[in-house]
Amino acid sequence: MSTPTTVTFSDGTIAGDGIVTRVKSFADGAVVVVDTTPFHPVDHTWPDQPGDSGTITAAGVTVAVTEALMAAISDEGEFAVGREIPVKRGAEGWTWLVGHRIEGAVPASLVEGAPVALAVDGARRAGLSRGHTACHVASLALDLALVDLWRKDPGEDALGNPDFEGRANQSSRIQEDGAVDEYRLGKSLRRAGFDTETFAATLADREARVNDRLAAWIASGASSSIETEGPTIVDRRRWHCSLPEGEAVILCGGTHADSLAAFGSITVSLDLSDPQLLVMTTTAVPAA
């Protein structure tokens, strides 16, 4: 029976050794599964952070990994990769794995049972980690900037403020040193008690409030870390950030910067060109 892939990316690891447990060939390459990997995979159900890229080396032959992605095998033996996986991450009856996509010819040394060395593109990982941390702190700052627009209790975010992020976010895309989030401002949000009209009329002021808060948080140099419940890809992980307003804790399977001191700045722009859709673009500048 297969065992879940052990992952080491949560503590910032970008290199390691593993044993190949499966090679699935495709017309344009293959997906290689190993028992232990430092690669962070893109999630097939909430693909906010792209999968790591890097290299795998077997018997002295190195090939490029274009993307790490989720893979899974059912108790009946069905093997599926990425968007082909028919169930949500962590569903019972499936063993959860990390696949490494190889394009082009697969070397003969890259076979089941082969020992391999894995190396993640460190610069890209660092950029994505900063982008993910910036995304989270921006969403918390946005929630704070909108506190007065709620007439009902929508539930609390990680700092105890009304959870606009949780209520309205419909997509999030992490980039190197940034992110783009989309929020649906439809009838359901208005029924939940959110004043969309006042929000639209005060958009520039709300953006300024978010950016002022982010500047203060960057100045605090707050620590940022990931807490894990176990070593496998489906064990829960939580992002922690010790902000001046309190300890923020968010369930998150991604990678993160280890401190807000890693940033020179984080800023957002708010776009309401479509009155039903708020687009927040977050831009991070690394510390010098």
ZAKE-883423 format. One record per residue (C-alpha): z, y negated, x negated. Coordinates in Angstrom, 1 decimal. Each point is the difference from the previous one (the first is absolute). Example, Ala and Ser with C-alpha at 12.3 -4.5 7.8 and 13.67 -1.06 7.14 Angstrom:
<nodes>
NODE      up   north    east
NODE     7.8     4.5   -12.3
NODE    -0.7    -3.4    -1.4
</nodes>
This chain:
<nodes>
NODE      up   north    east
NODE     0.0     0.0     0.0
NODE    -0.8    -3.5    -1.3
NODE     2.7    -2.4    -0.9
NODE    -0.1    -3.8     0.5
NODE    -1.2    -2.2    -2.9
NODE     2.8    -1.5    -2.1
NODE    -0.7    -3.7    -0.6
NODE     1.5    -2.3    -2.7
NODE    -1.6    -3.3     0.9
NODE     3.1    -1.4     1.8
NODE     1.7    -1.0    -3.3
NODE    -3.1    -1.6    -1.4
NODE    -1.2     3.1    -1.9
NODE    -3.7    -0.1    -0.9
NODE    -0.5     3.1    -2.1
NODE     1.1     3.6     0.1
NODE    -1.0     3.7    -0.3
NODE    -0.8     2.5     2.8
NODE    -1.5     3.3     0.8
NODE    -3.2     0.2     2.2
NODE     0.7     1.8     3.2
NODE    -3.3    -0.5     1.8
NODE    -3.5    -1.3    -0.6
NODE    -2.1    -0.8     3.1
NODE    -3.6    -0.6    -0.8
NODE    -2.3    -2.4     1.9
NODE    -3.6    -0.9    -0.4
NODE     0.9    -3.1    -2.1
NODE     3.0     1.3    -1.9
NODE     3.3     1.6     0.8
NODE     3.6    -0.7     1.0
NODE     2.6     1.4    -2.4
NODE     3.5     0.8     1.0
NODE     2.9     0.3    -2.5
NODE     3.6     1.0     0.4
NODE     1.4    -3.2    -1.4
NODE    -1.7    -3.4    -0.2
NODE     0.7    -3.7    -0.8
NODE    -2.9    -1.0     2.2
NODE     0.7    -1.9     3.3
NODE    -2.3     1.1     2.7
NODE    -1.5    -2.0     2.9
NODE     1.6     1.0     3.3
NODE    -2.5     1.4     2.5
NODE     1.9    -1.3     3.0
NODE     1.0    -3.4    -1.2
NODE    -2.4    -0.8    -2.9
NODE     1.7    -3.3    -1.1
NODE     0.2     0.6    -3.8
NODE    -3.1     1.5    -1.7
NODE     0.5     3.1    -2.0
NODE     0.5    -0.1    -3.8
NODE    -2.9     0.5    -2.4
NODE     0.1     1.3    -3.5
NODE    -0.8     3.2    -2.0
NODE     0.7     3.7    -0.1
NODE    -0.3     1.9    -3.3
NODE    -0.3     3.7    -0.3
NODE    -0.6     1.9    -3.3
NODE    -0.9    -3.2    -1.7
NODE    -2.6    -1.1     2.6
NODE     0.8    -3.2     1.9
NODE    -1.5    -0.9     3.4
NODE     0.5    -3.0     2.2
NODE     2.0     0.1     3.2
NODE    -1.6    -2.5     2.4
NODE     2.8     0.2     2.6
NODE     3.1     1.9     0.8
NODE     0.3     1.0     3.6
NODE     2.0     2.2     2.3
NODE    -0.8     3.6     0.5
NODE     1.6     2.8     2.0
NODE    -0.2     3.7     0.7
NODE     1.1     1.5     3.3
NODE     2.1     3.1     0.4
NODE    -3.2     1.8     1.0
NODE    -1.8    -1.0    -3.2
NODE    -2.1    -3.0     1.2
NODE    -0.4    -2.5    -2.9
NODE    -0.8    -3.6     0.9
NODE    -0.3    -3.2    -2.0
NODE     0.4    -3.6     0.9
NODE    -1.4    -1.0     3.4
NODE    -0.9     3.6     0.7
NODE     3.8     0.8     0.4
NODE     0.4     0.6     3.8
NODE     3.7    -0.8     0.2
NODE     2.4    -2.8    -1.0
NODE     1.6     0.0    -3.4
NODE     3.0     2.3    -0.1
NODE    -0.9     2.0     3.0
NODE     1.5     3.5     0.2
NODE    -2.2     3.0    -0.7
NODE    -1.6    -1.8    -3.0
NODE     0.7    -0.2    -3.7
NODE    -0.6    -3.5    -1.3
NODE    -1.8    -0.6    -3.3
NODE    -1.6    -2.7    -2.1
NODE    -3.7     0.4    -0.8
NODE    -1.8    -1.7    -2.9
NODE    -3.7    -0.8     0.8
NODE    -2.4     0.8    -2.9
NODE    -3.6    -1.2     0.3
NODE    -2.9     1.8    -1.7
NODE     0.2     3.1    -2.1
NODE     3.4     1.8    -0.2
NODE     0.8     1.4    -3.4
NODE     0.4     3.8    -0.3
NODE     3.5    -0.5    -1.3
NODE     1.2    -1.6     3.2
NODE     0.9     3.1     1.9
NODE     3.0     1.4     1.9
NODE     2.8     0.7    -2.4
NODE    -1.2    -2.4    -2.7
NODE     2.5    -2.4    -1.6
NODE    -1.1    -3.6     0.3
NODE     1.1    -3.4    -1.2
NODE    -0.2    -2.8     2.6
NODE    -0.2    -3.7    -0.6
NODE    -0.1    -2.8     2.6
NODE    -1.8    -3.3    -0.6
NODE     3.1    -2.0    -0.8
NODE    -1.5    -3.5     0.5
NODE    -1.3     0.9     3.4
NODE     3.2     1.7     1.1
NODE     2.0    -3.1    -1.1
NODE    -2.3    -2.2     2.0
NODE     0.3     2.2     3.1
NODE     3.8     0.2    -0.4
NODE     0.2    -3.8    -0.1
NODE    -2.3    -0.2     3.0
NODE     2.2     2.3     2.0
NODE     3.2    -1.7    -0.9
NODE    -1.6    -3.4     0.8
NODE    -1.2     1.4     3.4
NODE     3.6     1.0     1.0
NODE     1.7    -3.2    -1.1
NODE    -2.7    -2.0     1.7
NODE     0.5     1.9     3.3
NODE     3.7    -0.6    -0.2
NODE    -0.5    -3.7    -0.7
NODE    -2.5    -0.2     3.0
NODE     2.6     1.6     2.3
NODE     2.5    -2.7    -1.1
NODE    -2.5    -2.8     0.6
NODE    -0.5     1.2     3.6
NODE     3.6     0.6     1.1
NODE     0.1    -2.9     2.5
NODE    -3.2     1.2     1.8
NODE     1.6     3.0     1.7
NODE     1.4    -0.2     3.5
NODE     1.0     3.7     0.0
NODE     1.4     2.4    -2.6
NODE    -2.9     1.9    -1.6
NODE     2.2     2.0    -2.3
NODE     1.1    -0.8    -3.5
NODE    -1.8     0.0    -3.3
NODE     1.6     1.1    -3.3
NODE     1.9    -3.3    -0.3
NODE     1.2     0.0     3.6
NODE    -2.6    -2.5     1.3
NODE    -2.3     0.4     3.0
NODE    -2.6     2.5    -1.1
NODE    -3.4    -1.7     0.4
NODE    -1.4     2.3    -2.7
NODE     1.0     3.2     1.8
NODE    -1.1    -1.3     3.4
NODE    -3.4    -1.5    -0.9
NODE    -1.4     1.5    -3.2
NODE    -3.1     2.1     0.6
NODE    -1.2     0.4    -3.6
NODE     1.0    -0.6    -3.5
NODE    -2.1     0.3    -3.1
NODE     1.6    -0.2    -3.5
NODE    -2.1    -1.4    -2.8
NODE     0.7    -0.6    -3.7
NODE     2.3    -3.1     0.1
NODE    -0.4    -0.5     3.7
NODE    -0.4     1.3     3.6
NODE    -1.6    -0.8     3.3
NODE     1.9     0.6     3.2
NODE    -1.3    -0.2     3.6
NODE     2.3    -0.7     3.0
NODE    -1.1     0.4     3.6
NODE     1.1    -3.0     2.1
NODE    -0.8     1.4     3.4
NODE     1.6     0.3     3.4
NODE     2.4     2.7    -1.1
NODE     1.5    -2.3    -2.6
NODE     0.3    -2.8     2.5
NODE     1.7     2.4     2.4
NODE     2.4     0.9    -2.8
NODE     1.1    -3.6     0.0
NODE    -2.0    -1.6    -2.8
NODE    -1.2    -3.6     0.5
NODE    -3.6     0.3    -1.3
NODE    -1.0    -3.5     1.2
NODE     2.7    -1.8    -2.0
NODE    -0.8     2.2    -3.0
NODE    -3.6    -1.0     0.1
NODE     0.9    -3.7     0.3
NODE     2.4     0.2    -3.0
NODE    -2.0     2.3    -2.2
NODE    -0.1    -2.2    -3.1
NODE     3.7    -0.6     0.2
NODE     0.7     3.8     0.3
NODE    -2.2     0.6    -3.1
NODE     1.9    -2.6    -1.9
NODE     3.4     1.6     1.0
NODE    -1.2     3.4    -1.2
NODE    -1.1    -1.4    -3.3
NODE     3.2    -2.0    -0.5
NODE     2.0     3.2     0.6
NODE    -2.1     2.0    -2.3
NODE     0.4    -2.6    -2.8
NODE     3.8     0.2     0.4
NODE    -0.1     3.8    -0.1
NODE    -2.1     0.1    -3.2
NODE     2.4    -2.5    -1.6
NODE     2.9     2.4     0.8
NODE    -1.6     2.8    -2.1
NODE     1.2     2.5     2.6
NODE     0.0     3.7    -1.0
NODE    -2.5     2.4     1.6
NODE     0.2     3.7    -0.1
NODE    -1.0     3.3     1.8
NODE     2.6     2.4     1.3
NODE    -1.2     3.6     0.4
NODE     1.4     2.8     2.1
NODE    -1.7     2.7    -2.0
NODE    -2.7     0.7    -2.6
NODE    -3.0     1.0     2.2
NODE    -2.7    -2.1     1.5
NODE     1.4     0.2     3.5
NODE     3.6    -0.7    -0.8
NODE     1.0    -3.4     1.4
NODE     0.0    -3.0    -2.3
NODE     1.5    -3.4     0.7
NODE    -0.7    -3.3    -1.6
NODE     3.1    -2.1    -0.8
NODE     0.0    -3.7    -0.9
NODE     3.2    -2.0    -0.5
NODE    -1.1    -3.3     1.5
NODE     2.4    -3.0     0.3
NODE     0.3     0.6     3.8
NODE     1.0     3.6    -0.6
NODE    -1.2     3.5    -1.0
NODE    -3.4     0.7     1.6
NODE    -0.8     3.7     0.4
NODE    -3.4     1.2     1.4
NODE    -1.4     3.5     0.3
NODE    -2.9     0.0    -2.4
NODE    -2.1     2.6    -1.8
NODE    -1.6    -2.4    -2.4
NODE     0.7    -1.4    -3.5
NODE     1.7    -3.2    -0.8
NODE     0.9    -2.6    -2.7
NODE     3.5     0.5    -1.3
NODE     1.0    -3.7     0.5
NODE    -1.2    -3.2     1.6
NODE     0.2    -1.3    -3.6
NODE    -3.3     1.8    -0.5
NODE    -1.7    -2.8     2.0
NODE    -0.9    -3.5    -0.9
NODE    -0.6    -0.7     3.7
NODE    -0.7     1.6     3.3
NODE    -1.8    -2.1     2.7
NODE    -1.5     0.7     3.4
NODE    -2.7    -1.6     2.1
NODE     0.0     0.5     3.8
NODE    -3.3     0.1     1.8
NODE    -0.1    -0.2     3.8
NODE    -3.8    -0.5     0.4
NODE     0.2     2.7     2.7
NODE     2.9    -1.1     2.3
NODE     0.7     3.7     0.6
NODE     0.2     1.0    -3.6
NODE     2.1    -1.5    -2.8
NODE    -1.2     0.9    -3.5
NODE     2.5    -0.5    -2.8
NODE    -1.4     0.1    -3.6
NODE     2.6     0.4    -2.7
NODE    -0.8    -1.0    -3.6
NODE     2.3     0.9    -2.9
NODE    -0.2    -1.5    -3.5
NODE     1.7     2.1    -2.7
NODE     2.7    -1.6    -2.1
NODE    -1.3    -1.4    -3.3
</nodes>
